[in-house]
Amino acid sequence: MLRLYNTLTKQVDEIQTIEPGKVRMYTCGPTVYRYAHIGNLRTYMMADWIRRALEIEGNQVYHVKNITDVGHMRQELVEAGGDKMIMAALAEGKTIQEIAQFYADSFHQDEARVNILPAHVYPWATQHIPEMISLVERLMANGYAYLAGGNVYFDVPQFAKYGNLSRNFGGNLLEGVRAEADPLKRDPRDFTLWKAAEPGRDVKWDSPWGEGFPGWHIECSAMAHKYLGEHFDLHTGGVDNVFPHHEDEIAQSEGAFGDTHVNYWVHGQHLLADGAKMAKSSGNVFLLDDLVARGIDPLSFRYLCLTVRYRHRMNFTFNSLKASEKALSNLRNRVWEWKNLPELAELPPETEEWREKFWNAVENDLDLPTGLALTWDMVRSGLPGQAKLSLLLDFDRLFGLDLHQVPAQYQVPELVVAALGRRSAFREQVNYSTADTLRAELASSGYVVQDTPQVTRIRPKTPLEQLEARWHWVSSSREVDSALDAPDRYDFTFILNAYNYAEDVQRCVTAMRAFAQGFTAEIIVIDNGSTDDTAEWLEEYQGLDPDFQVIHCDHVIGDAAGKNIGLKLSRGKHIVILDASTELTGDVLGPIARQLSDESVGIFGPYGLTTDDMQHFHEEVEKGEADAMQAYCMAFRREAVNKVGLMHEGFRFYRNLDIDYCFQFKEKGYRVLADSSLPMVRHEHRQWTELEDGQRDEMSRKNFGRFLRRWGNRPDLLISAGARGFETGFHH
């Protein structure tokens, strides 16, 4: 029997269903005003694996997954400024319901691409307002809710079991309460069941308490009750749902109906990206489309999620993802091979031993990593290929990697099959030279040829194999060897981080080369996860310029990490970091060389900043000493990098990174010098203007916090004689 870690009991419990052989299961589904990211999909895959395991055991599972649609969340998003995609859709005349449907359709497509079994019903929140109102009325009748100012609140002190799920009791509950106090609440821990519509609100419904809209938590209680009843078996979600959402759901449902709401609560842990929690404000949120754009099969992400226990944090990296893609391809190739073997009269007895070990691991709190390791042990064992195929396809009922579809996935056109036949004929004639030429032609056409003692097979290259054949990719600055101790080879090194916007990159690079006359100069461009035609243009340009180097990153590794790659590879006596929005219009290298000949000058550039409190930086230094230099253009000697160090890679977003790096120089005794007369112009900074307003502020605030934590106690580094006390805020 399947055993799972129950958040309610804080132990691994055997799943004993209320009705034998039937499982009623609820999963907190998506909020459809944005795309689901891969961290969301990992949680939904956890629910999918639980469902598959229960069904393989012979249970009939009824699975409900809600859709939190337009409603109050949509309206609040619009009122707060929204995101650009939603605001553009509204400007085109689309309704908020149509936008919600768009994101719901995208979610269903993503679920299908990672092979998540569709739920039996996807109830939409706004289609269940009467059920929510009825539930609120019942809570009021039972003494668990009260009306205040047109709002209905759940009375937390009346529910004695509140906090049992999260173990968040007493004063600790206040940590989950918003800082802004609601004066209408009797207790700050109380939460909203129904909220009165303020003037001007479009998305609202009639209720016994006036026009308004439901609280978020009541939605799941109402829909779970409608489709699964007052008491059901299993509820899944992400660990971030435990408090307050699921804690509140229990209080509402049990306050209304008196019985236990759910027997087993199962939560998936966070997915980290490059070691940090995925967040828009960190610039490390990845969608499934981001993986596909980089040649990754969506099922490779599913494979990757098999490698880490569902209730452990998982650190997503593109290196681990590519390793998963190769492992999945390896499994597919084994199936391809074994499906061509003749059938056995019977499978050897040890086949069942492998099967038993695998399902024992799965039933032990869904231990998929152990199950996957056992699978590979079995694949490498001495079992006949036919037995391995039988086991692998059996295990894949749970894995969900669609290994049974391998022959269909590997079909090739008849012309290719004919070319393979000609190659085999040449090999039989010991004409290996012509055979090798044909093999190379097939490879360049996008096919992999595999010779075995028994047969030669051919399959299409995966998108990742095709991309990797074009150029080398790196996933972090750690993969690049440093040349900082090597002697100078050029007078100058230009470094540019490229984030899409190919036209901006072309303009910047062309101007670099045009105004490097009289000096030897190399150009290093870091293709920082571009997904437009930037990479192709850079590759083409690299073929024309022997002193041009492009480093492709398989995802957006961050601004500091990208620039550190450029620093590590640089061989110029002087380094000039430019932004793609900057265009040189005349000789800048001569003035840079002259200013940096003064070894007291650490950083030189045109856009100097000054501050007297480290809170507000102003671009007002036309000529002379500055507190920092903006990275539209900043130059320094390469030899200083060994003394100062590389950039702080916590700065994934560019904002304030330049100030932080300038302070690294200042700490070592160097000066920052500005001259606004350097010949260059700044164009639209699309890395900034393409962001949503809220995202700009949040990313900037986070980076400014990083800067202050490092340097906030060092006013001695400022050129201002009277550094004042620190205020709150940021300007850069």
N, C-alpha and C positions, 0 to 999 in steps of 0.2 A: 504493500500500500504506500502511496505517496505521502511523504512527510515534508512539511514546510515550516519555516520559521514564522511563528504567529506574533505579530507586533503586540497584540493584546495580552497574550500570556507570557511573552518574552522567552519563549522556548520553542523547540522544534516539535510540532504536534502532528500526529497522524490524522489525515483527512478522513473524518467520518461524516458522511453526508446525512442531512436531515431525512431525506427520502432515499432509501438504498438504490444505488445505481443511477441516481440523478444528481447533477450538480447545478445549482443556481449561482451564477457568477457575475459580478459587476466590476467594470473597469472605468475609472475616471478618464474620460476621453479628452479630445483637444478643445481648446478655445479657438474658434475660427475667425480671428482677426489677424492672424499671422500664419506663416508656414510652421509646420512641426520641424524641429531640428533633430539631429541624430541622438541627442540625449533623451528627448521624448520618445523616439522610436525604440531606444533600448528598453525603456520601461514597458512599452507595448509588446515588445518581443518577449519579455519576461512573462507577461500574462499569456501570450501565445504558447510558450513552452509549457506552462502549467496546464493550460487547456489541452494541449496535445497529449501530455503525460496522462491526464485523467481519462481522456478518450481512449488511449491505447490500453489502459487498464480495464476498459469495457464500460465506462460511465457515459451517460448521455448528458452532455454539457449544454446548458442554455446560457448564452453569453450576451450581456447587455453592456454597451459602451456609449455613454452619452456624448452629445455634441453641445458644448456651451457656445451659443451663437449670439447674434447681435445684442439684444437685451440691453441691460444697463451698462455692461462692460463696453459694448460698441459705442454707446452714446458718450460715455466718459472719455473714451479714446478720442473721439472726434472733437469734443469740447476742449481737450487738453492739447489740441494741435494735430493729433494723429500722426501717422507716418506718411511719407510722400506717396507711397503706392495707393493707400486708402484714400488720401485726399485727392489724388489725381483721378481715381475711379469715381469718386463723388462728383468731381468737377465735370466728368464725362456724362453725368446723368444717371449713373448706376445707383440703385438703391442699396442701403446697407444690407438688406437681405440677399441681394445678388452678390455682394462682395463676400458675405459669409458663405454662400454656396460655393463660390470660387475656391475659398480656402478649404472648405470641407471636401470638395472634389480632389484637391491637391493632396489632402491627407489620405483619402482612400487610395489614391494612386501610389503614394509612398508606401502605405501598408502592403499593397499588392506587390510592389517591387522588392520588398524584403520578405515576402512570402508569409505575411501575418494572415491567419485565417480570419475572414470577415466575421464580425459579431452577428448574432442572429437578429438584433435590433439596435439601431442607432437613434435613440430618442433625442429630439432637439428641444432645448430648454424652453424656447418661446412657444412651442406647441403644447406645453404642459403647465401653463399659467393657472388654469382652474384647479389642477391637482395641488399646486403650491399654495394657493389661497386656502383651499380646504384644509391642508396640513397646518397652516398657521392658525386657522380658526380652532382646530382641535387642540393645538398647544395652548392657546389662550383659555379654552374651556377647562383644560387640565391644570391650569395654574402655573404653566411654565413660560408664559409670555405676557407682555404688557404693552399697552399703547401709550405713546408719548409724542406729542407734536406731530401726529400723523404717521409716525414711524412705529413699527412693531419690533420689539426686542425680545430675544430669549433671555430669560432670567437665570443666569448661570448658578447663583447660590442655591436655587431650588433643586438643582440636579446634582445629587450627592456623588454620583460616579464620574463627574466631569474631571478629566485629567487621567483616567485610567489607561487610555491608549497611549498617550504621549509621555506619561509620568511627569507631566507638567502641572504641578500642584501649587496652590496658594499664591504667594508672591511671584513665583516663577512665571505664572500665567501672564503677568503684566508685561513680560518680555515680548509676548506675541500681540500686544495691544498697540495700536498706533499712538504715536506721541501726541497727536492733537486730540485732546479729550472732547468727547461728545457730552455736552451738559445735560442732554435728555436722558442719558443712561443712569439707572440706579446704581450700577456697579460698573467700573471701567472694563471688566472682563466680559460684560454682556455683548452680544453681537446681534446684528440686524437680520431680521426675518423678512421684513417688508419696509421699503423706504418710500416716503412721500415724494412725488414728482415736484421738482422745483419749477418755477415759471420758465416757459420756453422749451421744456424737454419734449422731444418728439416721441421717443420710445417709452411708452407708458401704458398701463392697463387699469381698468376700473377694478375696485376692490371694496369690501365693506368699510375700509378705512380711508377711502378716497383714491384718486388716481396715484399710481406709483409703480414700483417695479420690485421684483424679488431680490433678496440677498443671494449671494453666490451659493452658500452652503445648503440652503433649503432646496435648491434645484435638484441636487443629487438625491436627497432624501425622498422627494416627491416622485422622481422617476424610478428610483430603485423600488419603492413601495408599489408603484403601479405595475411594474413588469416582473418583480421577483417576490413580492409579498412583504409582510411585516418582519419576517425572519428568514434569512437565507444563508447560504453556505460560505461564500468566498468573495472578498472584496480586494482588488489590487489597485496600486497607484505608485507614484514616486514617493521617496522618503520626505520630500518637501510638502506632501499632502497630509502627513501625519497630524501636524498642528499648524494652523487651527482647523483646516478643512474637514478632515475625517473625525477629529475630536468633536467638532460641532455637529457633524452628520449623525454621530451616535447619540448625542444629547437630544437632537431634534426627533429622531426616529423613535428612540426609546421613551422620550417624554410624551410622544403622541400615542404610542401603541403599547408601552409597558413591557413588551417582551425584549429579549436579546435581539439586537439589530442584525449582527453578522457574527458568525462563529470564528472565521479565520480572516485576519487582516494581513496581507502580504505586500511588502513595499520594496521597490528597487532603489538601489543607491545611485548617487550622482555619477554621471559621466563627466570626467575632466577632459580638457583639451590642452595638450602640451603642459600638463601639470596644474592647470587652473580651471576653476569652475567655468563652464561655458556661460558667457554673458555678452549681450550686445555691446555693453560698455567696455568690455575687454577686447572686443574685436576678434573673438575666437569662437563665434557661433557658426557651426557648419550645418548646412542642409544636405539632404541626400543628393540633390542636383549638383552641389559643389563636388561631391565625390565622383559622380558620373562624369562631370566636365573634365576630371583629371584621369579618366580612363578606367575608373574602378567599377567593377560589377557590384550592384547593390547587395547581392548575396554574400559578397566578401565582407561587408560590414556585419551581416548576420553571423558569419563564421567568427569574426573577431569577437563579437559579444559572447560567443560560446566559450571563449578562453578565460573568462572571469566570472566568478560566482555572482549571481544577481544581487546579493545583498552586500557586496563589496564594491567600493569605488573602483571605477575603471578609468585608466588614463589613456585617452585616445591620442595616437600619433599617426602620422601618415606612414611612417616606417612600419609600425605594427600592422597598419591596414594593408600595405603592400605585401607584407609577409603573409597575411591572411589570404590575400588574393592568390598568391603563389601556392599556398597550401591547398586552397580549394581547387585550383587548376590541377594540382597533383592528384587529388582525389578523383576528379573528373576523368583524368587520363587513365587512372587505374580501372575505373568503371568501363571506360572505352575499351581497354585491353581485355578485361575479364568477360565482357559481353560477347566476345568473339570466340570464347572457349566452348568446347562441346559440353553438353550437360552431363552431370554425374548421376549414376544410378541412385546413390544416396550420399548424404553429407556425412563427413566423419563425426564421431561422437563428441570430439572436443569443440565442435561448433556450438553446441548448447552451453558449454562451460563459458565461452566468450559471451554468449548472449546473456547468461545469468549475471556475470560480473558487470556488464554494462547497465542492465536495468536496476541492479542493486545500487549502483552509483547514482543513477537518475532519481530513484525513490528516496535517496538520502538528501533531502532538502535541495532537490534539483541540482545535484552536483555535476553540472555539464562539463566543467573543465576536466574532471576525472573521467567522465564518459568519453570526452574527445581524446584524451591521452590513451585510454584503453582501445579506442578505435584505431589509433595509429599503431599501437602495439600489435593489434590483430592484423592490420594491413601488412606489417613487416614480418609477420610470423610465417611459419612453414605450412600453414593451411593451404589447400588447393585454392586456386583463384576463384573457382565457382563457389566455394564455401565463403570466401571473403566477400564476394559480391552479394550473396544472400544476406550476410550479416550487415554489411554496409547499408544496403537498401532498407533493411529492417530498422537500423539505428536512425536512418534518415527520415523515418516517419516522425521522429521527434525533432531532429536537427532542422528539418525543413529546408534543405539545400537543393532540392529538386534534382538529386543525382540520377533519378530514374529517367530524366529527360536528356541525358548526355548524348546518346546517338543522334537524336534530332538536332541538338545544338551544334554537332560537328559535321553536318552535311555540307558538301562543297559542290559547286557546279560541275557539270559533265566535262566541260573543257579542261578544268583543273584535274579531274580524275584521269582524263586522257593524257595530260602532260605527265602525271605521275607514272602512268603506264609506260610512256616512252622512256622515262628515267630508269625504271626498273629494267627495261630491255637493254639499255646501255650498260647498266651494272652487270647484267648477265653476260654481256659481251666483253666485260672487263674494261669498258671504256669509261673509266671513272672521271676523267676530265670533263667529258660532255655531261655526264650524270651530275657532277658537282655544279656545272654551270646552270643546268635546269633547276637544281635545288635552290641555288641563289636567286634565280628568277622567280621561283615560287615564293621564296621568303620575301622578296621585295614587293610581291603582289599581295602580301598579307596572309601567308600560310606557313604553318609549321609542319615539317616533314620529319617523321620518326621512323627509323629503321630498327627492326627487331630480327632475330634469327628466323622467325616464322613468317613475318609479313611486314610490309611498309604501309604506314598509315599517314594520313594528312588531315589537318584540321585548321580552321581559321584562327589567326592570332586573336587574342583578346585585345580590347581597346588599350589596356595598359601595356601589353607587349608592343603594340604598334607605337604608342607614345614613347616608350623607353628606347625604341629603336631609333627615334629621331634625335633625342638629346638626353644628356645626363641630368638627373634631378637631385636636389638635396632637400632634406627636411629640417635642418637646423644649422646654425653657424658652427656647431661642434664638428660637423662633418668636413669642414674646410681647414686644411693645414695652414698655419700661419707662416708668412714670409717676412714678418716684421724684423727679424734679425738678419735678413739677407741684405746685401749691399744695394744701394740705389741703382736703378736701371734707367729711370726717366727723370726729367726735371719735375714733372707733375703727374699726379694721378687724379682723374676726375672720378667721383663716385656718385651714382644715381640709383635710387630705389624706384622701381617701376611698378605701379599698381594700375594696370589697365590704362585706358586713355592713350592709345597708341599715337595719336597725333601729337599730344603733348610731349611724349617721349621722343618722337622723331625731331620735333622742333628743338628740344633741349640738346639732344645729342649732336644734331647738325651744327648748332651754334658752338658747342664745345670744340668740335674739330675745326670749324672755320676760324676761330679766334685763338688757336693755339700756335700760330705761326711764330717762328723764332725760338720755340722751345720743343723739346721732346716730351710727348704726353701720351699716356695711356688712358683709356676710358674703361671703367668697370661698371656694368649695369647689373643690378640684381633684379631679376624678374620675380617680384615678390608675390607669387601666386596669381598672376594675371590670367584671365579667362577669355579675353577678347583676342585680337590678332597681334597684340604686343609681342608675344614670344616669337611669332613667325617673322615679324619685321626685324627684331633683334638678331635672330639667326641669319637672316639675309644680309644684314649690315655687317655682321661679324665676318662673313665670307669676303667682304670688300676691304676691310680695314685690319691689317695685321696687328695693330696695337689696340684692338677693341676686344673686350672679353665680356661674355654674358654668363651669368650663373642663374639657372632656373631653379626656383623653389616649388615644391609640389603642393604648397598651400601658402597662405599668407602667414609668414613666420613672425611678422612684426617689424616695426620700423628699426628699432635698435639692433635686432638680430641681423636684419638685412644689411644695415650699414657696417656692422661688425664683420660681415663677410667681405665687404669691400676693403675695410681697413686691413684685415688679415692678408688679403691677396695683393695689396698695393705694393708697388716697387718705385714709386716716385719720391723724390726728395721732399716735395710739397704735396699735400693732399687738399683737394677742393671738393667739398660735398655740396651738391646742388639739388634743388627740388625741381621736379618736372614742370612746374609752373614758371620757372625762371628761364629767361632767355638772355644769353650774353649778346651784347651789341657792339663790343669793341674789345680792346686789349685789357684784360683783367689780370693776366698772369704776370705781366711786368710789375705792376704795382704790388701784387701779392708777394712776389719774390723780394722786392725791395723792403717791404714792411717786415717780412718774416726773417730778414737777415739780422734784425735786432733780436737776439735770443731771449730778451725779456718778454717779447710778445709771444703769447701762446696761440691766440686765435685772432684772425683778421677777417673782416667782411664788410658789406655795405649797410646791413640792417641791424644797427646796434640798439640794445635795450638798456634802460636804466631803471632803478628802483631805489627807494629808501626804506622799504619795509619788508621786502621779499614777497609781498602779497600782490602788488600791482606793478607790472613791468610795462614800460612805455617805450615805443620806438621813437626816440627823440634825440638820439646822438648822431648828429650829422658828421662830425669829425672829432676824433679823439678817443679817450678811454671810455669803455662801456662796462656794464655789469654782466652782459651776456650778448650773444650774437644769434640771430635767427638763422635757421638752417636753409632758408632760401638760397643762401650762399655763405659758407663758412670755410675758412682755410687755416691750415696749421702744418707744422713740420712733421714728417712721418716719424722721425726719431723721438719726438715727444710722446708718441703713443705708448711706447714701452715704459715710459716714466708715469704717464697719466693713467694708462689702462684703457680697456675697451669700454664701450657704452653699456649702460645698465639695461639688460634685456627685459626687465619688468615693464619697460616702456614699449608696449606693442603698438600703441598709437603714437604719432609723431609729436603731438602737442607737449610742450615743456621738456622734451628730451634734449633739445638744443641747449636750453638753459641749464639743465642738469649737467650736461657734458662740459659746458663752459665753467661750471663751478668745480668740476674735477680738475680742470686746468688751473683755476685760481687757487685751489687748495695747494697745488704744487708750486705756487709762487709766480705763475705766469700772468701776464696782463691780457685783457681783451681789448682790441683796438678796432674802431669803426671808421669808415670813410664812405659816405653815401654817394660820392661822385663816381664810384666805379660804374662802368658802362654796362648796364643790364636793365631789363624790364621784368616786371612780374605780371603774369597773366592770371586768369581765373584759377584759383587753387581748388581743383575739383575733388581732391581727397577730402576737402572740408565742405565745399558747397553741396556735394551730393549726399551728405549725411542729413538725417532728420535733426531738427533742432534739439530735441531732448537727448538724442544720442550724442550730439556734439558736446553738450553741457556735461553729461555724465562721464564721457571719456576724458574730457579735459579736467574735470574735477578729480578723477582718480589719479591722473598723471600729476596734477598739481600737488595732491596729497603725498605722492611718492617723493616729489622734489622736496616738499617741506619736511618730511620725516628725515631726509638725509641732511638737509642744509638749513633747516629752520633755526638752529641754534648757532649759526655761524655768520652773524651780521658783520663780523670783522672782515669778511671777504668782499663786502660792498665798497664801492668807491666813495659813496656818500659818507660824509664825516659824522652825520647824526642819524644813525639808523634808529627808527622809532619802533614802538611796540607793534606787534603783529595784529592785523585785523583779519576778518574772514573774507574770503573772496578770491577771485583769480581773474587776471587779465593778461592775455598774451597775444 
